[in-house]
Amino acid sequence: MLSEVVRISGVLVTWGTLLVMMGACTPRVEVTAPEKPITINLNVKIDHEIRVKVDKELDQVLSNESGLF
């Protein structure tokens, strides 16, 4: 009977120790807003190029000599 009480108390002490250790190891993540505003400077240069390929027949139709315009 006494050995069973000692065994149960040992198990309780072990579980208590594990719970305390797990509580002490809880990770903490803290996110705070910066005091100064965030400034982002962007220098963006956009170049574009459009290439139009026209078939020779269509080019003749659209030419000034065709009388279309």
PDB file with SEQRES, HELIX, SHEET and CRYST1 records, atoms N, CA, C and O in Angstrom:
SEQRES   1 A   69  MET LEU SER GLU VAL VAL ARG ILE SER GLY VAL LEU VAL          
SEQRES   2 A   69  THR TRP GLY THR LEU LEU VAL MET MET GLY ALA CYS THR          
SEQRES   3 A   69  PRO ARG VAL GLU VAL THR ALA PRO GLU LYS PRO ILE THR          
SEQRES   4 A   69  ILE ASN LEU ASN VAL LYS ILE ASP HIS GLU ILE ARG VAL          
SEQRES   5 A   69  LYS VAL ASP LYS GLU LEU ASP GLN VAL LEU SER ASN GLU          
SEQRES   6 A   69  SER GLY LEU PHE                                              
HELIX    1 AA1 LEU A    2  ALA A   24  1                                  23    
HELIX    2 AA2 LYS A   56  VAL A   61  1                                   6    
HELIX    3 AA3 ASN A   64  SER A   66  5                                   3    
CRYST1    1.000    1.000    1.000  90.00  90.00  90.00 P 1           1          
ATOM      1  N   MET A   1       0.819  -1.197   0.000  1.00  0.00           N  
ATOM      2  CA  MET A   1       0.000   0.000   0.000  1.00  0.00           C  
ATOM      3  C   MET A   1       0.856   1.251   0.000  1.00  0.00           C  
ATOM      4  O   MET A   1       0.582   2.200  -0.735  1.00  0.00           O  
ATOM      5  N   LEU A   2       1.892   1.251   0.825  1.00  0.00           N  
ATOM      6  CA  LEU A   2       2.789   2.416   0.903  1.00  0.00           C  
ATOM      7  C   LEU A   2       3.553   2.585  -0.394  1.00  0.00           C  
ATOM      8  O   LEU A   2       3.770   3.706  -0.854  1.00  0.00           O  
ATOM      9  N   SER A   3       3.967   1.455  -0.991  1.00  0.00           N  
ATOM     10  CA  SER A   3       4.703   1.556  -2.261  1.00  0.00           C  
ATOM     11  C   SER A   3       3.802   2.096  -3.380  1.00  0.00           C  
ATOM     12  O   SER A   3       4.266   2.804  -4.274  1.00  0.00           O  
ATOM     13  N   GLU A   4       2.528   1.759  -3.319  1.00  0.00           N  
ATOM     14  CA  GLU A   4       1.611   2.278  -4.341  1.00  0.00           C  
ATOM     15  C   GLU A   4       1.419   3.785  -4.167  1.00  0.00           C  
ATOM     16  O   GLU A   4       1.336   4.506  -5.161  1.00  0.00           O  
ATOM     17  N   VAL A   5       1.350   4.268  -2.953  1.00  0.00           N  
ATOM     18  CA  VAL A   5       1.224   5.709  -2.690  1.00  0.00           C  
ATOM     19  C   VAL A   5       2.477   6.429  -3.164  1.00  0.00           C  
ATOM     20  O   VAL A   5       2.393   7.521  -3.727  1.00  0.00           O  
ATOM     21  N   VAL A   6       3.623   5.832  -2.942  1.00  0.00           N  
ATOM     22  CA  VAL A   6       4.889   6.440  -3.376  1.00  0.00           C  
ATOM     23  C   VAL A   6       4.929   6.481  -4.894  1.00  0.00           C  
ATOM     24  O   VAL A   6       5.367   7.473  -5.477  1.00  0.00           O  
ATOM     25  N   ARG A   7       4.473   5.403  -5.545  1.00  0.00           N  
ATOM     26  CA  ARG A   7       4.478   5.352  -7.010  1.00  0.00           C  
ATOM     27  C   ARG A   7       3.543   6.411  -7.584  1.00  0.00           C  
ATOM     28  O   ARG A   7       3.902   7.118  -8.526  1.00  0.00           O  
ATOM     29  N   ILE A   8       2.339   6.520  -7.013  1.00  0.00           N  
ATOM     30  CA  ILE A   8       1.368   7.513  -7.499  1.00  0.00           C  
ATOM     31  C   ILE A   8       1.890   8.928  -7.268  1.00  0.00           C  
ATOM     32  O   ILE A   8       1.745   9.787  -8.139  1.00  0.00           O  
ATOM     33  N   SER A   9       2.485   9.180  -6.126  1.00  0.00           N  
ATOM     34  CA  SER A   9       3.019  10.522  -5.865  1.00  0.00           C  
ATOM     35  C   SER A   9       4.182  10.822  -6.796  1.00  0.00           C  
ATOM     36  O   SER A   9       4.361  11.965  -7.215  1.00  0.00           O  
ATOM     37  N   GLY A  10       4.982   9.796  -7.129  1.00  0.00           N  
ATOM     38  CA  GLY A  10       6.083   9.995  -8.084  1.00  0.00           C  
ATOM     39  C   GLY A  10       5.555  10.362  -9.463  1.00  0.00           C  
ATOM     40  O   GLY A  10       6.108  11.226 -10.144  1.00  0.00           O  
ATOM     41  N   VAL A  11       4.471   9.689  -9.869  1.00  0.00           N  
ATOM     42  CA  VAL A  11       3.866   9.992 -11.177  1.00  0.00           C  
ATOM     43  C   VAL A  11       3.315  11.413 -11.167  1.00  0.00           C  
ATOM     44  O   VAL A  11       3.496  12.156 -12.131  1.00  0.00           O  
ATOM     45  N   LEU A  12       2.650  11.789 -10.093  1.00  0.00           N  
ATOM     46  CA  LEU A  12       2.096  13.153 -10.009  1.00  0.00           C  
ATOM     47  C   LEU A  12       3.203  14.206 -10.043  1.00  0.00           C  
ATOM     48  O   LEU A  12       3.073  15.233 -10.708  1.00  0.00           O  
ATOM     49  N   VAL A  13       4.285  13.942  -9.325  1.00  0.00           N  
ATOM     50  CA  VAL A  13       5.406  14.898  -9.329  1.00  0.00           C  
ATOM     51  C   VAL A  13       5.995  14.994 -10.732  1.00  0.00           C  
ATOM     52  O   VAL A  13       6.341  16.085 -11.184  1.00  0.00           O  
ATOM     53  N   THR A  14       6.110  13.873 -11.416  1.00  0.00           N  
ATOM     54  CA  THR A  14       6.656  13.881 -12.776  1.00  0.00           C  
ATOM     55  C   THR A  14       5.759  14.688 -13.705  1.00  0.00           C  
ATOM     56  O   THR A  14       6.243  15.531 -14.459  1.00  0.00           O  
ATOM     57  N   TRP A  15       4.449  14.433 -13.653  1.00  0.00           N  
ATOM     58  CA  TRP A  15       3.507  15.187 -14.497  1.00  0.00           C  
ATOM     59  C   TRP A  15       3.519  16.668 -14.142  1.00  0.00           C  
ATOM     60  O   TRP A  15       3.464  17.517 -15.032  1.00  0.00           O  
ATOM     61  N   GLY A  16       3.590  16.982 -12.879  1.00  0.00           N  
ATOM     62  CA  GLY A  16       3.646  18.385 -12.458  1.00  0.00           C  
ATOM     63  C   GLY A  16       4.889  19.070 -12.990  1.00  0.00           C  
ATOM     64  O   GLY A  16       4.835  20.207 -13.459  1.00  0.00           O  
ATOM     65  N   THR A  17       6.016  18.363 -12.913  1.00  0.00           N  
ATOM     66  CA  THR A  17       7.262  18.926 -13.433  1.00  0.00           C  
ATOM     67  C   THR A  17       7.164  19.144 -14.942  1.00  0.00           C  
ATOM     68  O   THR A  17       7.602  20.176 -15.450  1.00  0.00           O  
ATOM     69  N   LEU A  18       6.589  18.174 -15.659  1.00  0.00           N  
ATOM     70  CA  LEU A  18       6.444  18.317 -17.112  1.00  0.00           C  
ATOM     71  C   LEU A  18       5.542  19.501 -17.461  1.00  0.00           C  
ATOM     72  O   LEU A  18       5.839  20.257 -18.386  1.00  0.00           O  
ATOM     73  N   LEU A  19       4.447  19.662 -16.725  1.00  0.00           N  
ATOM     74  CA  LEU A  19       3.542  20.784 -16.994  1.00  0.00           C  
ATOM     75  C   LEU A  19       4.224  22.122 -16.748  1.00  0.00           C  
ATOM     76  O   LEU A  19       4.053  23.065 -17.520  1.00  0.00           O  
ATOM     77  N   VAL A  20       4.999  22.200 -15.668  1.00  0.00           N  
ATOM     78  CA  VAL A  20       5.716  23.454 -15.380  1.00  0.00           C  
ATOM     79  C   VAL A  20       6.734  23.737 -16.465  1.00  0.00           C  
ATOM     80  O   VAL A  20       6.894  24.880 -16.891  1.00  0.00           O  
ATOM     81  N   MET A  21       7.428  22.690 -16.916  1.00  0.00           N  
ATOM     82  CA  MET A  21       8.444  22.883 -17.959  1.00  0.00           C  
ATOM     83  C   MET A  21       7.788  23.290 -19.273  1.00  0.00           C  
ATOM     84  O   MET A  21       8.318  24.139 -19.989  1.00  0.00           O  
ATOM     85  N   MET A  22       6.635  22.693 -19.602  1.00  0.00           N  
ATOM     86  CA  MET A  22       5.955  23.058 -20.841  1.00  0.00           C  
ATOM     87  C   MET A  22       5.425  24.486 -20.772  1.00  0.00           C  
ATOM     88  O   MET A  22       5.431  25.197 -21.777  1.00  0.00           O  
ATOM     89  N   GLY A  23       4.973  24.908 -19.607  1.00  0.00           N  
ATOM     90  CA  GLY A  23       4.499  26.279 -19.452  1.00  0.00           C  
ATOM     91  C   GLY A  23       5.630  27.273 -19.561  1.00  0.00           C  
ATOM     92  O   GLY A  23       5.423  28.385 -20.047  1.00  0.00           O  
ATOM     93  N   ALA A  24       6.798  26.913 -19.131  1.00  0.00           N  
ATOM     94  CA  ALA A  24       7.946  27.808 -19.195  1.00  0.00           C  
ATOM     95  C   ALA A  24       8.496  27.914 -20.604  1.00  0.00           C  
ATOM     96  O   ALA A  24       9.163  28.897 -20.926  1.00  0.00           O  
ATOM     97  N   CYS A  25       8.238  26.940 -21.446  1.00  0.00           N  
ATOM     98  CA  CYS A  25       8.785  26.924 -22.796  1.00  0.00           C  
ATOM     99  C   CYS A  25       7.783  27.409 -23.845  1.00  0.00           C  
ATOM    100  O   CYS A  25       7.985  27.167 -25.035  1.00  0.00           O  
ATOM    101  N   THR A  26       6.737  28.069 -23.447  1.00  0.00           N  
ATOM    102  CA  THR A  26       5.751  28.547 -24.405  1.00  0.00           C  
ATOM    103  C   THR A  26       6.357  29.671 -25.240  1.00  0.00           C  
ATOM    104  O   THR A  26       6.823  30.668 -24.687  1.00  0.00           O  
ATOM    105  N   PRO A  27       6.357  29.523 -26.567  1.00  0.00           N  
ATOM    106  CA  PRO A  27       6.942  30.581 -27.399  1.00  0.00           C  
ATOM    107  C   PRO A  27       6.068  31.831 -27.392  1.00  0.00           C  
ATOM    108  O   PRO A  27       4.847  31.757 -27.260  1.00  0.00           O  
ATOM    109  N   ARG A  28       6.713  32.959 -27.535  1.00  0.00           N  
ATOM    110  CA  ARG A  28       5.984  34.227 -27.523  1.00  0.00           C  
ATOM    111  C   ARG A  28       6.390  35.003 -28.772  1.00  0.00           C  
ATOM    112  O   ARG A  28       7.573  35.230 -29.026  1.00  0.00           O  
ATOM    113  N   VAL A  29       5.394  35.399 -29.535  1.00  0.00           N  
ATOM    114  CA  VAL A  29       5.630  36.190 -30.731  1.00  0.00           C  
ATOM    115  C   VAL A  29       4.945  37.531 -30.520  1.00  0.00           C  
ATOM    116  O   VAL A  29       3.758  37.597 -30.203  1.00  0.00           O  
ATOM    117  N   GLU A  30       5.711  38.589 -30.699  1.00  0.00           N  
ATOM    118  CA  GLU A  30       5.156  39.914 -30.478  1.00  0.00           C  
ATOM    119  C   GLU A  30       5.315  40.734 -31.751  1.00  0.00           C  
ATOM    120  O   GLU A  30       6.409  40.841 -32.306  1.00  0.00           O  
ATOM    121  N   VAL A  31       4.214  41.306 -32.200  1.00  0.00           N  
ATOM    122  CA  VAL A  31       4.239  42.139 -33.400  1.00  0.00           C  
ATOM    123  C   VAL A  31       3.776  43.523 -32.999  1.00  0.00           C  
ATOM    124  O   VAL A  31       2.696  43.685 -32.430  1.00  0.00           O  
ATOM    125  N   THR A  32       4.590  44.519 -33.294  1.00  0.00           N  
ATOM    126  CA  THR A  32       4.224  45.892 -32.979  1.00  0.00           C  
ATOM    127  C   THR A  32       4.385  46.747 -34.227  1.00  0.00           C  
ATOM    128  O   THR A  32       5.220  46.462 -35.085  1.00  0.00           O  
ATOM    129  N   ALA A  33       3.595  47.776 -34.315  1.00  0.00           N  
ATOM    130  CA  ALA A  33       3.697  48.709 -35.433  1.00  0.00           C  
ATOM    131  C   ALA A  33       4.901  49.616 -35.209  1.00  0.00           C  
ATOM    132  O   ALA A  33       5.209  49.974 -34.072  1.00  0.00           O  
ATOM    133  N   PRO A  34       5.585  49.990 -36.293  1.00  0.00           N  
ATOM    134  CA  PRO A  34       6.743  50.876 -36.125  1.00  0.00           C  
ATOM    135  C   PRO A  34       6.288  52.271 -35.704  1.00  0.00           C  
ATOM    136  O   PRO A  34       5.169  52.688 -36.000  1.00  0.00           O  
ATOM    137  N   GLU A  35       7.159  52.972 -35.019  1.00  0.00           N  
ATOM    138  CA  GLU A  35       6.817  54.325 -34.572  1.00  0.00           C  
ATOM    139  C   GLU A  35       6.818  55.307 -35.730  1.00  0.00           C  
ATOM    140  O   GLU A  35       5.998  56.225 -35.764  1.00  0.00           O  
ATOM    141  N   LYS A  36       7.733  55.126 -36.687  1.00  0.00           N  
ATOM    142  CA  LYS A  36       7.812  56.025 -37.840  1.00  0.00           C  
ATOM    143  C   LYS A  36       7.077  55.371 -39.012  1.00  0.00           C  
ATOM    144  O   LYS A  36       7.025  54.144 -39.107  1.00  0.00           O  
ATOM    145  N   PRO A  37       6.506  56.195 -39.908  1.00  0.00           N  
ATOM    146  CA  PRO A  37       5.831  55.606 -41.071  1.00  0.00           C  
ATOM    147  C   PRO A  37       6.841  54.936 -41.993  1.00  0.00           C  
ATOM    148  O   PRO A  37       8.013  55.309 -42.039  1.00  0.00           O  
ATOM    149  N   ILE A  38       6.374  53.976 -42.698  1.00  0.00           N  
ATOM    150  CA  ILE A  38       7.215  53.244 -43.636  1.00  0.00           C  
ATOM    151  C   ILE A  38       7.231  54.007 -44.957  1.00  0.00           C  
ATOM    152  O   ILE A  38       6.176  54.311 -45.514  1.00  0.00           O  
ATOM    153  N   THR A  39       8.420  54.313 -45.456  1.00  0.00           N  
ATOM    154  CA  THR A  39       8.566  55.027 -46.716  1.00  0.00           C  
ATOM    155  C   THR A  39       9.179  54.088 -47.733  1.00  0.00           C  
ATOM    156  O   THR A  39      10.206  53.456 -47.487  1.00  0.00           O  
ATOM    157  N   ILE A  40       8.527  54.013 -48.879  1.00  0.00           N  
ATOM    158  CA  ILE A  40       9.023  53.168 -49.953  1.00  0.00           C  
ATOM    159  C   ILE A  40       9.271  54.059 -51.165  1.00  0.00           C  
ATOM    160  O   ILE A  40       8.343  54.680 -51.684  1.00  0.00           O  
ATOM    161  N   ASN A  41      10.503  54.120 -51.608  1.00  0.00           N  
ATOM    162  CA  ASN A  41      10.848  54.893 -52.802  1.00  0.00           C  
ATOM    163  C   ASN A  41      11.041  53.926 -53.953  1.00  0.00           C  
ATOM    164  O   ASN A  41      11.833  52.987 -53.874  1.00  0.00           O  
ATOM    165  N   LEU A  42      10.303  54.175 -55.021  1.00  0.00           N  
ATOM    166  CA  LEU A  42      10.410  53.322 -56.197  1.00  0.00           C  
ATOM    167  C   LEU A  42      10.818  54.164 -57.394  1.00  0.00           C  
ATOM    168  O   LEU A  42      10.230  55.215 -57.650  1.00  0.00           O  
ATOM    169  N   ASN A  43      11.785  53.720 -58.099  1.00  0.00           N  
ATOM    170  CA  ASN A  43      12.149  54.313 -59.374  1.00  0.00           C  
ATOM    171  C   ASN A  43      11.812  53.286 -60.432  1.00  0.00           C  
ATOM    172  O   ASN A  43      12.476  52.257 -60.560  1.00  0.00           O  
ATOM    173  N   VAL A  44      10.773  53.580 -61.185  1.00  0.00           N  
ATOM    174  CA  VAL A  44      10.296  52.622 -62.180  1.00  0.00           C  
ATOM    175  C   VAL A  44      10.382  53.264 -63.549  1.00  0.00           C  
ATOM    176  O   VAL A  44       9.893  54.374 -63.759  1.00  0.00           O  
ATOM    177  N   LYS A  45      10.995  52.571 -64.461  1.00  0.00           N  
ATOM    178  CA  LYS A  45      11.073  53.031 -65.837  1.00  0.00           C  
ATOM    179  C   LYS A  45      10.375  51.990 -66.699  1.00  0.00           C  
ATOM    180  O   LYS A  45      10.728  50.811 -66.698  1.00  0.00           O  
ATOM    181  N   ILE A  46       9.380  52.459 -67.431  1.00  0.00           N  
ATOM    182  CA  ILE A  46       8.624  51.538 -68.267  1.00  0.00           C  
ATOM    183  C   ILE A  46       8.861  51.907 -69.719  1.00  0.00           C  
ATOM    184  O   ILE A  46       8.559  53.025 -70.137  1.00  0.00           O  
ATOM    185  N   ASP A  47       9.383  51.000 -70.465  1.00  0.00           N  
ATOM    186  CA  ASP A  47       9.557  51.149 -71.905  1.00  0.00           C  
ATOM    187  C   ASP A  47       8.659  50.144 -72.589  1.00  0.00           C  
ATOM    188  O   ASP A  47       8.483  49.016 -72.129  1.00  0.00           O  
ATOM    189  N   HIS A  48       8.099  50.580 -73.696  1.00  0.00           N  
ATOM    190  CA  HIS A  48       7.296  49.635 -74.444  1.00  0.00           C  
ATOM    191  C   HIS A  48       7.558  49.831 -75.934  1.00  0.00           C  
ATOM    192  O   HIS A  48       7.958  50.906 -76.382  1.00  0.00           O  
ATOM    193  N   GLU A  49       7.331  48.810 -76.650  1.00  0.00           N  
ATOM    194  CA  GLU A  49       7.565  48.829 -78.084  1.00  0.00           C  
ATOM    195  C   GLU A  49       6.456  48.015 -78.727  1.00  0.00           C  
ATOM    196  O   GLU A  49       6.180  46.882 -78.332  1.00  0.00           O  
ATOM    197  N   ILE A  50       5.843  48.605 -79.704  1.00  0.00           N  
ATOM    198  CA  ILE A  50       4.776  47.919 -80.410  1.00  0.00           C  
ATOM    199  C   ILE A  50       5.242  47.659 -81.833  1.00  0.00           C  
ATOM    200  O   ILE A  50       5.655  48.580 -82.538  1.00  0.00           O  
ATOM    201  N   ARG A  51       5.177  46.444 -82.237  1.00  0.00           N  
ATOM    202  CA  ARG A  51       5.562  46.054 -83.589  1.00  0.00           C  
ATOM    203  C   ARG A  51       4.323  45.543 -84.309  1.00  0.00           C  
ATOM    204  O   ARG A  51       3.608  44.664 -83.828  1.00  0.00           O  
ATOM    205  N   VAL A  52       4.103  46.118 -85.461  1.00  0.00           N  
ATOM    206  CA  VAL A  52       2.965  45.706 -86.266  1.00  0.00           C  
ATOM    207  C   VAL A  52       3.494  45.139 -87.569  1.00  0.00           C  
ATOM    208  O   VAL A  52       4.223  45.814 -88.296  1.00  0.00           O  
ATOM    209  N   LYS A  53       3.142  43.949 -87.854  1.00  0.00           N  
ATOM    210  CA  LYS A  53       3.536  43.321 -89.101  1.00  0.00           C  
ATOM    211  C   LYS A  53       2.297  43.215 -89.987  1.00  0.00           C  
ATOM    212  O   LYS A  53       1.258  42.696 -89.579  1.00  0.00           O  
ATOM    213  N   VAL A  54       2.433  43.701 -91.161  1.00  0.00           N  
ATOM    214  CA  VAL A  54       1.313  43.694 -92.096  1.00  0.00           C  
ATOM    215  C   VAL A  54       1.731  42.909 -93.337  1.00  0.00           C  
ATOM    216  O   VAL A  54       2.837  43.071 -93.852  1.00  0.00           O  
ATOM    217  N   ASP A  55       0.839  42.074 -93.795  1.00  0.00           N  
ATOM    218  CA  ASP A  55       1.130  41.341 -95.022  1.00  0.00           C  
ATOM    219  C   ASP A  55       1.243  42.325 -96.183  1.00  0.00           C  
ATOM    220  O   ASP A  55       0.709  43.433 -96.134  1.00  0.00           O  
ATOM    221  N   LYS A  56       1.940  41.903 -97.209  1.00  0.00           N  
ATOM    222  CA  LYS A  56       2.153  42.791 -98.349  1.00  0.00           C  
ATOM    223  C   LYS A  56       0.838  43.181 -99.005  1.00  0.00           C  
ATOM    224  O   LYS A  56       0.673  44.341 -99.383  1.00  0.00           O  
ATOM    225  N   GLU A  57      -0.098  42.258 -99.154  1.00  0.00           N  
ATOM    226  CA  GLU A  57      -1.381  42.588 -99.778  1.00  0.00           C  
ATOM    227  C   GLU A  57      -2.141  43.614 -98.958  1.00  0.00           C  
ATOM    228  O   GLU A  57      -2.696  44.568 -99.503  1.00  0.00           O  
ATOM    229  N   LEU A  58      -2.165  43.420 -97.672  1.00  0.00           N  
ATOM    230  CA  LEU A  58      -2.858  44.368 -96.808  1.00  0.00           C  
ATOM    231  C   LEU A  58      -2.132  45.709 -96.815  1.00  0.00           C  
ATOM    232  O   LEU A  58      -2.761  46.763 -96.715  1.00  0.00           O  
ATOM    233  N   ASP A  59      -0.844  45.668 -96.930  1.00  0.00           N  
ATOM    234  CA  ASP A  59      -0.073  46.904 -97.004  1.00  0.00           C  
ATOM    235  C   ASP A  59      -0.435  47.673 -98.263  1.00  0.00           C  
ATOM    236  O   ASP A  59      -0.522  48.901 -98.227  1.00  0.00           O  
ATOM    237  N   GLN A  60      -0.650  46.979 -99.377  1.00  0.00           N  
ATOM    238  CA  GLN A  60      -1.032  47.652-100.621  1.00  0.00           C  
ATOM    239  C   GLN A  60      -2.447  48.210-100.512  1.00  0.00           C  
ATOM    240  O   GLN A  60      -2.722  49.296-101.023  1.00  0.00           O  
ATOM    241  N   VAL A  61      -3.334  47.492 -99.863  1.00  0.00           N  
ATOM    242  CA  VAL A  61      -4.707  47.972 -99.700  1.00  0.00           C  
ATOM    243  C   VAL A  61      -4.739  49.244 -98.871  1.00  0.00           C  
ATOM    244  O   VAL A  61      -5.501  50.169 -99.152  1.00  0.00           O  
ATOM    245  N   LEU A  62      -3.909  49.274 -97.859  1.00  0.00           N  
ATOM    246  CA  LEU A  62      -3.910  50.423 -96.968  1.00  0.00           C  
ATOM    247  C   LEU A  62      -3.001  51.553 -97.441  1.00  0.00           C  
ATOM    248  O   LEU A  62      -2.938  52.604 -96.802  1.00  0.00           O  
ATOM    249  N   SER A  63      -2.307  51.351 -98.536  1.00  0.00           N  
ATOM    250  CA  SER A  63      -1.377  52.394 -98.994  1.00  0.00           C  
ATOM    251  C   SER A  63      -2.162  53.596 -99.526  1.00  0.00           C  
ATOM    252  O   SER A  63      -3.354  53.496 -99.817  1.00  0.00           O  
ATOM    253  N   ASN A  64      -1.482  54.712 -99.645  1.00  0.00           N  
ATOM    254  CA  ASN A  64      -2.124  55.946-100.136  1.00  0.00           C  
ATOM    255  C   ASN A  64      -2.514  55.837-101.596  1.00  0.00           C  
ATOM    256  O   ASN A  64      -3.460  56.493-102.031  1.00  0.00           O  
ATOM    257  N   GLU A  65      -1.813  55.031-102.352  1.00  0.00           N  
ATOM    258  CA  GLU A  65      -2.072  54.924-103.782  1.00  0.00           C  
ATOM    259  C   GLU A  65      -3.280  54.038-104.087  1.00  0.00           C  
ATOM    260  O   GLU A  65      -3.742  54.025-105.227  1.00  0.00           O  
ATOM    261  N   SER A  66      -3.791  53.319-103.137  1.00  0.00           N  
ATOM    262  CA  SER A  66      -4.900  52.416-103.401  1.00  0.00           C  
ATOM    263  C   SER A  66      -6.229  53.151-103.566  1.00  0.00           C  
ATOM    264  O   SER A  66      -7.178  52.582-104.105  1.00  0.00           O  
ATOM    265  N   GLY A  67      -6.315  54.381-103.123  1.00  0.00           N  
ATOM    266  CA  GLY A  67      -7.542  55.147-103.227  1.00  0.00           C  
ATOM    267  C   GLY A  67      -8.558  54.814-102.140  1.00  0.00           C  
ATOM    268  O   GLY A  67      -9.682  55.315-102.173  1.00  0.00           O  
ATOM    269  N   LEU A  68      -8.187  53.999-101.204  1.00  0.00           N  
ATOM    270  CA  LEU A  68      -9.100  53.650-100.125  1.00  0.00           C  
ATOM    271  C   LEU A  68      -9.374  54.849 -99.216  1.00  0.00           C  
ATOM    272  O   LEU A  68     -10.490  55.040 -98.732  1.00  0.00           O  
ATOM    273  N   PHE A  69      -8.344  55.641 -98.999  1.00  0.00           N  
ATOM    274  CA  PHE A  69      -8.512  56.795 -98.088  1.00  0.00           C  
ATOM    275  C   PHE A  69      -8.598  58.084 -98.844  1.00  0.00           C  
ATOM    276  O   PHE A  69      -8.740  59.146 -98.239  1.00  0.00           O  
TER     277      PHE A  69                                                      
END                                                                             
